[in-house]
Each structure stands twice: as structure tokens, then as C-alpha cells.
């Protein structure tokens, strides 16, 4: 699937991306009641968090901007969480540009970059009522792997995509959706 005419996806540095994200995030998420936990921290806690954040500076990050005729109309960004896990932090398409398959294109571009780097698991977190995104991710091969109660966002579902097909089969077996085949029996030493 190709992007519609006039659209392009660009990889952006943190310095270029985050000011744009901060400006447009309220437009996309105007109905949400997020709690920014940083606002509740005292100076000492903020300083500690800042120092801890600096320790993660060498981890892999990726910011993709979706542009229409040179103007940012969507994005996805993520970061390395562990040696095997990439976290897709946030994605959005401005309302006037929805229903054109653009979210899918952004998601696939990010997944492609994360796979190319070598991540084994690509995951994201979503509110349990965000049906459009949950369905889009599950159609792309993501599966539910956890639930989380977040003070910032409420009840979240974790969706994970396993880049290795054997690990995907093992997850399906563990969830009760697949009988072990010869390959899985070998790995399970059955």
C-alpha cells in the first residue's frame, strides 16, 4: 500500500520532532484527561528523574512525521526499552487526514525500522476503549500481552508484535490458540 498523493513520511531528530509534537498533541488528544505525573513531583524528584533520563540517552529512538504538502499532519515515535523490546510510545493522525490508511502506513514504517534494527518485540499501550487503534494493531499481527492501570492514562492494554515467527507461534500456544507442532515440541523438549 502506498501513501496517497501529497503525503510523505520523514524521519525526524528529537530536536525537530518534539516541539512539533508538543504543539499538535492537544489537537489530537483534546478529549483525554491525562495526568502529567511530572507536575506532581517536587524539585528533588524532578532532578532525580532528569538524571535518570540522561542515562538512557544512548538508547535507540525513532520519530516519524507524516507530512501532507510539507505540513506535519501525523506522527509516530518510539524508543528502545530493553535489548529486545521497542516501545511505540505515541502515534496520531490529525482528524482532517483520517480514514485514508495513513495510520497503517505510519505503523508499518515504524515496525519496519524497529525490525531492521533487530528488535524482537515491538509493543504499544492503549486505552481499552481505543477500538480503532486496537483493531488496526491486531490486524497487523499485534496481540494482547498485558493490562496496566496507569495513574497518567487509566486502564491500558499492551499490544505486542513478535518479529520472530517461532516466538509468535509459542505465544499462540501459551495463549491456548495453537497446539504445539514439531518445532514447538522441540523447543519445549516434549
Backbone as CSV, one residue per row, in Angstrom:
resi,resn,N_x,N_y,N_z,CA_x,CA_y,CA_z,C_x,C_y,C_z
1,UNK,0.846,-1.182,0.000,0.000,0.000,0.000,0.893,1.247,0.000
2,UNK,0.599,2.155,-0.888,1.366,3.387,-0.976,0.606,4.533,-0.317
3,UNK,1.366,5.532,0.076,0.744,6.732,0.626,-0.042,7.448,-0.473
4,UNK,-1.164,8.053,-0.139,-1.893,8.857,-1.127,-1.028,10.021,-1.618
5,UNK,-1.391,10.554,-2.764,-0.653,11.680,-3.359,-0.566,12.842,-2.382
6,UNK,0.604,13.447,-2.318,0.819,14.612,-1.468,1.348,14.284,-0.086
7,UNK,1.349,12.994,0.307,1.804,12.584,1.640,3.199,11.989,1.565
8,UNK,3.955,12.183,2.629,5.259,11.541,2.770,5.557,11.325,4.249
9,UNK,6.386,10.332,4.524,6.830,10.059,5.891,8.308,10.406,5.958
10,UNK,8.661,11.208,6.973,10.054,11.619,7.173,10.507,11.215,8.566
11,UNK,11.748,10.778,8.652,12.342,10.521,9.967,12.897,11.845,10.495
12,UNK,12.613,12.124,11.773,12.990,13.404,12.373,13.853,13.190,13.612
13,UNK,14.748,14.129,13.853,15.531,14.119,15.089,14.615,14.497,16.251
14,UNK,15.049,14.188,17.468,14.284,14.598,18.652,14.103,16.105,18.691
15,UNK,15.154,16.842,18.330,15.107,18.304,18.371,14.081,18.872,17.393
16,UNK,13.943,18.235,16.247,12.960,18.689,15.257,11.553,18.196,15.588
17,UNK,11.466,16.958,16.098,10.156,16.340,16.295,9.389,16.859,17.510
18,UNK,10.015,16.877,18.675,9.255,17.119,19.903,8.602,18.498,20.004
19,UNK,9.188,19.571,19.494,8.428,20.836,19.500,7.144,20.754,18.659
20,UNK,7.205,20.049,17.523,6.013,19.869,16.689,4.977,19.009,17.414
21,UNK,5.452,17.951,18.046,4.565,17.062,18.798,3.860,17.817,19.919
22,UNK,4.611,18.615,20.672,4.015,19.371,21.782,2.946,20.341,21.288
23,UNK,3.151,20.885,20.108,2.181,21.833,19.546,0.902,21.128,19.086
24,UNK,1.032,19.960,18.445,-0.131,19.294,17.851,-0.804,18.271,18.753
25,UNK,-0.116,17.796,19.775,-0.700,16.781,20.659,-2.052,17.214,21.228
26,UNK,-2.192,18.441,21.716,-3.502,18.844,22.264,-4.641,18.821,21.234
27,UNK,-4.308,19.007,19.966,-5.336,18.967,18.921,-5.909,17.564,18.789
28,UNK,-5.040,16.563,18.821,-5.463,15.179,18.631,-6.070,14.595,19.898
29,UNK,-5.521,14.956,21.038,-5.946,14.339,22.293,-6.707,15.318,23.178
30,UNK,-7.488,16.205,22.567,-8.196,17.234,23.327,-9.231,16.663,24.285
31,UNK,-9.766,15.486,24.024,-10.813,14.902,24.857,-10.258,14.074,26.021
32,UNK,-8.965,13.847,26.052,-8.407,12.996,27.104,-8.100,13.800,28.361
33,UNK,-8.171,13.124,29.474,-7.842,13.735,30.765,-6.571,13.089,31.307
34,UNK,-5.475,13.359,30.639,-4.195,12.812,31.071,-3.736,13.503,32.339
35,UNK,-2.991,12.768,33.128,-2.355,13.308,34.323,-0.862,13.312,34.064
36,UNK,-0.239,14.475,34.017,1.196,14.570,33.829,1.842,14.437,35.208
37,UNK,2.341,13.245,35.492,2.893,12.972,36.826,4.032,13.913,37.188
38,UNK,4.739,14.441,36.194,5.850,15.355,36.464,5.385,16.605,37.216
39,UNK,4.134,17.001,36.974,3.588,18.176,37.667,3.435,17.933,39.166
40,UNK,3.355,16.678,39.580,3.177,16.345,40.986,4.505,16.134,41.715
41,UNK,5.622,16.188,40.992,6.927,15.928,41.601,7.487,17.193,42.242
42,UNK,8.223,16.990,43.332,8.932,18.134,43.920,10.254,18.326,43.160
43,UNK,10.995,19.362,43.496,12.230,19.690,42.778,13.247,18.550,42.832
44,UNK,13.388,17.934,43.995,14.334,16.835,44.152,13.948,15.646,43.264
45,UNK,12.672,15.321,43.224,12.204,14.213,42.385,12.400,14.530,40.903
46,UNK,12.134,15.771,40.506,12.345,16.172,39.109,13.825,16.074,38.742
47,UNK,14.688,16.503,39.647,16.133,16.443,39.388,16.592,14.994,39.245
48,UNK,16.108,14.117,40.103,16.463,12.695,40.024,15.972,12.090,38.719
49,UNK,14.746,12.409,38.349,14.189,11.895,37.102,15.003,12.391,35.909
50,UNK,15.409,13.646,35.935,16.223,14.210,34.865,17.554,13.459,34.745
51,UNK,18.197,13.168,35.879,19.467,12.432,35.870,19.269,11.015,35.336
52,UNK,18.197,10.371,35.748,17.917,9.015,35.255,17.646,9.038,33.756
53,UNK,16.942,10.042,33.295,16.640,10.164,31.865,17.931,10.312,31.049
54,UNK,18.904,11.051,31.568,20.169,11.239,30.858,20.883,9.905,30.645
55,UNK,20.674,8.949,31.529,21.323,7.637,31.401,20.783,6.848,30.214
56,UNK,19.613,7.220,29.725,19.025,6.498,28.598,19.354,7.142,27.254
57,UNK,20.213,8.137,27.246,20.492,8.911,26.032,21.015,8.065,24.884
58,UNK,21.691,6.972,25.143,22.262,6.166,24.071,21.312,5.132,23.490
59,UNK,20.109,5.015,24.027,19.172,4.028,23.527,18.590,4.463,22.182
60,UNK,18.199,3.492,21.381,17.635,3.749,20.060,16.289,4.451,20.179
61,UNK,16.092,5.498,19.380,14.801,6.185,19.280,14.470,6.367,17.803
62,UNK,13.200,6.539,17.520,12.780,6.805,16.156,11.539,7.688,16.195
63,UNK,11.572,8.780,15.422,10.451,9.712,15.301,10.117,9.827,13.821
64,UNK,8.880,9.500,13.476,8.445,9.621,12.089,7.337,10.655,12.002
65,UNK,7.490,11.579,11.088,6.466,12.584,10.842,5.751,12.286,9.538
66,UNK,4.438,12.401,9.555,3.635,12.264,8.353,3.324,13.665,7.848
67,UNK,3.711,13.941,6.629,3.540,15.277,6.062,2.584,15.231,4.881
68,UNK,1.763,16.263,4.791,0.923,16.475,3.614,1.273,17.837,3.043
69,UNK,1.794,17.805,1.825,2.215,19.025,1.146,3.090,19.898,2.043
70,UNK,4.041,19.243,2.743,5.018,19.944,3.562,4.596,20.275,4.970
71,UNK,3.360,19.960,5.364,2.866,20.276,6.708,2.680,18.985,7.520
72,UNK,3.147,19.000,8.760,3.009,17.829,9.626,1.534,17.586,9.935
73,UNK,1.057,16.368,9.621,-0.347,16.019,9.866,-0.484,14.734,10.674
74,UNK,0.633,14.130,11.047,0.607,12.917,11.851,2.002,12.534,12.275
75,UNK,2.093,11.546,13.151,3.400,11.135,13.663,3.302,9.772,14.326
76,UNK,4.450,9.208,14.540,4.630,8.073,15.432,6.039,8.180,15.968
77,UNK,6.193,7.876,17.249,7.545,7.868,17.802,7.664,6.750,18.822
78,UNK,8.907,6.296,18.987,9.147,5.207,19.913,10.589,5.165,20.345
79,UNK,10.839,4.233,21.274,12.187,4.138,21.826,12.481,2.719,22.297
80,UNK,13.753,2.436,22.333,14.226,1.172,22.874,13.908,1.129,24.344
81,UNK,13.374,-0.004,24.787,13.110,-0.174,26.207,14.084,-1.167,26.832
82,UNK,14.358,-2.250,26.123,15.357,-3.227,26.554,16.139,-3.654,25.318
83,UNK,17.027,-4.628,25.491,17.808,-5.118,24.358,16.922,-5.773,23.306
84,UNK,15.766,-6.295,23.705,14.897,-6.962,22.734,13.598,-6.226,22.450
85,UNK,13.275,-5.198,23.224,11.937,-4.605,23.160,11.961,-3.136,22.746
86,UNK,11.117,-2.823,21.725,10.924,-1.461,21.247,9.513,-1.018,21.618
87,UNK,9.401,0.155,22.214,8.126,0.690,22.676,7.653,1.785,21.729
88,UNK,6.535,1.549,21.036,5.901,2.568,20.203,5.098,3.452,21.151
89,UNK,5.616,4.621,21.469,5.077,5.472,22.523,3.769,6.155,22.132
90,UNK,3.744,6.773,20.972,2.566,7.566,20.611,2.478,7.688,19.102
91,UNK,1.270,7.621,18.591,1.010,7.798,17.160,-0.307,8.535,17.008
92,UNK,-0.409,9.342,15.974,-1.663,10.054,15.719,-1.674,10.599,14.304
93,UNK,-2.883,10.798,13.810,-3.116,11.467,12.536,-4.168,12.537,12.818
94,UNK,-3.915,13.754,12.360,-4.876,14.838,12.585,-6.233,14.476,11.971
95,UNK,-7.325,14.907,12.612,-8.672,14.492,12.187,-8.969,14.683,10.696
96,UNK,-8.538,15.751,10.090,-8.845,16.001,8.673,-8.169,15.014,7.725
97,UNK,-7.224,14.225,8.224,-6.456,13.311,7.370,-6.724,11.839,7.704
98,UNK,-7.713,11.573,8.507,-8.022,10.196,8.893,-8.838,9.489,7.814
99,UNK,-8.933,8.175,7.983,-9.707,7.296,7.093,-9.106,7.198,5.686
100,UNK,-7.782,7.298,5.625,-7.077,7.189,4.341,-5.982,6.129,4.403
101,UNK,-5.951,5.350,5.491,-4.916,4.338,5.645,-3.585,4.902,6.103
102,UNK,-3.560,6.144,6.552,-2.301,6.790,6.923,-1.737,6.242,8.236
103,UNK,-2.608,5.980,9.218,-2.126,5.395,10.470,-1.439,4.063,10.184
104,UNK,-2.059,3.263,9.339,-1.473,1.961,8.979,-0.087,2.151,8.360
105,UNK,0.043,3.123,7.477,1.333,3.382,6.836,2.391,3.805,7.854
106,UNK,2.005,4.674,8.783,2.937,5.081,9.845,3.354,3.882,10.693
107,UNK,2.374,3.077,11.089,2.653,1.908,11.919,3.608,0.954,11.205
108,UNK,3.349,0.688,9.934,4.200,-0.238,9.193,5.606,0.331,9.003
109,UNK,5.722,1.639,8.794,7.039,2.262,8.655,7.829,2.131,9.952
110,UNK,7.163,2.346,11.082,7.847,2.224,12.374,8.234,0.772,12.640
111,UNK,7.321,-0.143,12.370,7.633,-1.559,12.574,8.812,-1.981,11.704
112,UNK,8.848,-1.514,10.480,9.940,-1.839,9.571,11.281,-1.357,10.125
113,UNK,11.309,-0.144,10.651,12.555,0.379,11.220,12.974,-0.405,12.469
114,UNK,12.010,-0.711,13.328,12.329,-1.467,14.551,12.826,-2.874,14.216
115,UNK,12.211,-3.520,13.242,12.665,-4.851,12.814,14.064,-4.775,12.225
116,UNK,14.315,-3.758,11.386,15.619,-3.625,10.728,16.751,-3.468,11.732
117,UNK,16.474,-2.821,12.856,17.488,-2.633,13.896,17.720,-3.945,14.652
118,UNK,16.710,-4.816,14.676,16.874,-6.120,15.311,16.007,-6.373,16.528
119,UNK,15.047,-5.512,16.816,14.185,-5.741,17.979,13.350,-6.998,17.783
120,UNK,13.193,-7.753,18.853,12.402,-8.974,18.849,10.929,-8.712,19.145
121,UNK,10.667,-7.708,19.962,9.297,-7.389,20.361,9.073,-5.897,20.143
122,UNK,7.965,-5.581,19.484,7.529,-4.198,19.300,6.213,-4.095,20.054
123,UNK,6.119,-3.166,20.993,4.872,-3.097,21.747,4.396,-1.667,21.922
124,UNK,3.104,-1.565,22.259,2.480,-0.269,22.497,1.428,-0.428,23.587
125,UNK,0.998,0.698,24.139,-0.013,0.724,25.206,-1.146,1.637,24.749
126,UNK,-2.381,1.196,24.999,-3.546,1.958,24.539,-4.662,1.862,25.565
127,UNK,-5.492,2.908,25.619,-6.678,2.802,26.462,-7.550,1.681,25.911
128,UNK,-8.256,1.036,26.801,-9.038,-0.139,26.413,-10.214,0.195,25.509
129,UNK,-10.574,1.464,25.390,-11.708,1.851,24.540,-11.264,2.444,23.200
130,UNK,-9.980,2.400,22.903,-9.460,2.932,21.642,-9.563,1.847,20.556
131,UNK,-10.790,1.472,20.246,-11.060,0.341,19.355,-10.395,0.464,17.993
132,UNK,-10.430,1.633,17.391,-9.861,1.796,16.049,-8.383,1.410,16.018
133,UNK,-7.640,1.841,17.013,-6.208,1.539,17.042,-5.978,0.087,17.453
134,UNK,-6.736,-0.406,18.423,-6.580,-1.807,18.835,-6.823,-2.739,17.645
135,UNK,-7.862,-2.471,16.885,-8.176,-3.308,15.724,-7.084,-3.196,14.668
136,UNK,-6.631,-1.981,14.390,-5.570,-1.791,13.390,-4.304,-2.544,13.785
137,UNK,-3.943,-2.461,15.052,-2.730,-3.151,15.507,-2.906,-4.670,15.447
138,UNK,-4.073,-5.147,15.866,-4.292,-6.597,15.856,-4.333,-7.139,14.426
139,UNK,-4.877,-6.379,13.485,-4.855,-6.785,12.078,-3.429,-6.875,11.555
140,UNK,-2.520,-6.080,12.129,-1.111,-6.092,11.711,-0.309,-7.182,12.410
141,UNK,-0.952,-7.961,13.277,-0.254,-9.068,13.930,0.085,-8.843,15.388
142,UNK,-0.302,-7.710,15.959,-0.091,-7.481,17.390,-1.090,-8.326,18.185
143,UNK,-0.687,-8.731,19.376,-1.567,-9.482,20.267,-1.545,-8.836,21.646
144,UNK,-2.611,-9.049,22.392,-2.681,-8.519,23.753,-1.742,-9.336,24.633
145,UNK,-0.847,-8.648,25.333,0.106,-9.333,26.195,0.046,-8.878,27.649
146,UNK,-0.665,-7.787,27.938,-0.744,-7.322,29.330,-1.824,-6.257,29.467
147,UNK,-2.217,-6.052,30.713,-3.099,-4.939,31.080,-2.344,-4.134,32.127
148,UNK,-2.641,-2.839,32.177,-1.955,-1.953,33.110,-2.929,-0.891,33.600
149,UNK,-2.864,-0.582,34.872,-3.603,0.554,35.404,-2.590,1.668,35.626
150,UNK,-2.709,2.743,34.847,-1.755,3.846,34.862,-2.368,5.061,35.539
151,UNK,-1.611,5.711,36.418,-2.113,6.943,37.026,-2.229,8.057,35.994
152,UNK,-1.433,7.992,34.941,-1.472,9.020,33.903,-2.615,8.841,32.911
153,UNK,-2.907,7.600,32.517,-3.835,7.374,31.416,-5.027,6.475,31.741
154,UNK,-5.050,5.851,32.885,-6.150,4.951,33.222,-5.831,3.514,32.837
155,UNK,-6.861,2.763,32.449,-6.700,1.352,32.115,-6.146,1.210,30.701
156,UNK,-5.013,0.541,30.588,-4.326,0.368,29.306,-4.185,-1.108,28.965
157,UNK,-4.190,-1.382,27.682,-3.897,-2.718,27.181,-2.555,-2.629,26.444
158,UNK,-1.714,-3.629,26.670,-0.433,-3.712,25.971,-0.609,-4.641,24.776
159,UNK,-0.178,-4.175,23.625,-0.192,-4.986,22.412,1.248,-5.204,21.981
160,UNK,1.580,-6.458,21.655,2.957,-6.786,21.281,2.989,-7.511,19.946
161,UNK,4.024,-7.201,19.185,4.287,-7.865,17.921,5.643,-8.551,18.061
162,UNK,5.675,-9.843,17.838,6.911,-10.610,17.922,7.472,-10.771,16.514
163,UNK,8.691,-10.310,16.292,9.269,-10.317,14.953,9.727,-11.706,14.524
164,UNK,9.940,-12.602,15.476,10.376,-13.955,15.167,9.143,-14.864,15.077
165,UNK,8.956,-15.555,13.951,7.743,-16.366,13.779,7.607,-17.510,14.790
166,UNK,8.722,-18.074,15.234,8.643,-19.140,16.233,8.142,-18.587,17.560
167,UNK,8.601,-17.410,17.925,8.112,-16.798,19.166,6.625,-16.469,19.051
168,UNK,6.179,-16.063,17.873,4.754,-15.799,17.661,3.958,-17.088,17.845
169,UNK,4.427,-18.178,17.260,3.741,-19.470,17.421,3.717,-19.899,18.884
170,UNK,4.833,-19.678,19.597,4.896,-20.063,21.007,3.897,-19.242,21.819
171,UNK,3.775,-17.966,21.517,2.808,-17.121,22.217,1.385,-17.629,21.967
172,UNK,1.086,-17.998,20.725,-0.238,-18.547,20.409,-0.488,-19.846,21.176
173,UNK,0.542,-20.683,21.294,0.416,-21.912,22.084,0.161,-21.578,23.551
174,UNK,0.951,-20.658,24.103,0.805,-20.286,25.513,-0.572,-19.698,25.805
175,UNK,-1.174,-19.030,24.810,-2.495,-18.431,24.988,-3.622,-19.445,24.787
176,UNK,-3.285,-20.664,24.363,-4.290,-21.687,24.155,-4.919,-21.671,22.778
177,UNK,-4.309,-20.968,21.837,-4.863,-20.854,20.489,-4.175,-21.757,19.477
178,UNK,-3.198,-22.527,19.884,-2.455,-23.376,18.948,-1.959,-24.611,19.689
179,UNK,-2.057,-25.728,19.024,-1.433,-26.948,19.538,0.046,-26.892,19.165
180,UNK,0.906,-27.466,19.986,2.326,-27.438,19.628,2.597,-28.323,18.414
181,UNK,3.284,-27.768,17.424,3.716,-28.548,16.269,5.099,-29.121,16.582
182,UNK,5.722,-29.772,15.605,7.038,-30.378,15.841,8.075,-29.357,16.284
183,UNK,8.059,-28.173,15.689,9.017,-27.137,16.066,8.827,-26.711,17.508
184,UNK,7.587,-26.457,17.910,7.342,-26.035,19.286,7.651,-27.162,20.273
185,UNK,7.301,-28.401,19.906,7.631,-29.537,20.788,9.139,-29.635,21.010
186,UNK,9.906,-29.371,19.948,11.374,-29.400,20.066,11.830,-28.340,21.070
187,UNK,11.289,-27.134,20.962,11.687,-26.067,21.874,11.202,-26.308,23.299
188,UNK,10.088,-26.998,23.434,9.542,-27.304,24.757,10.121,-28.602,25.331
189,UNK,10.954,-29.277,24.521,11.591,-30.545,24.902,10.540,-31.600,25.254
190,UNK,9.507,-31.672,24.413,8.424,-32.655,24.603,8.672,-33.865,23.722
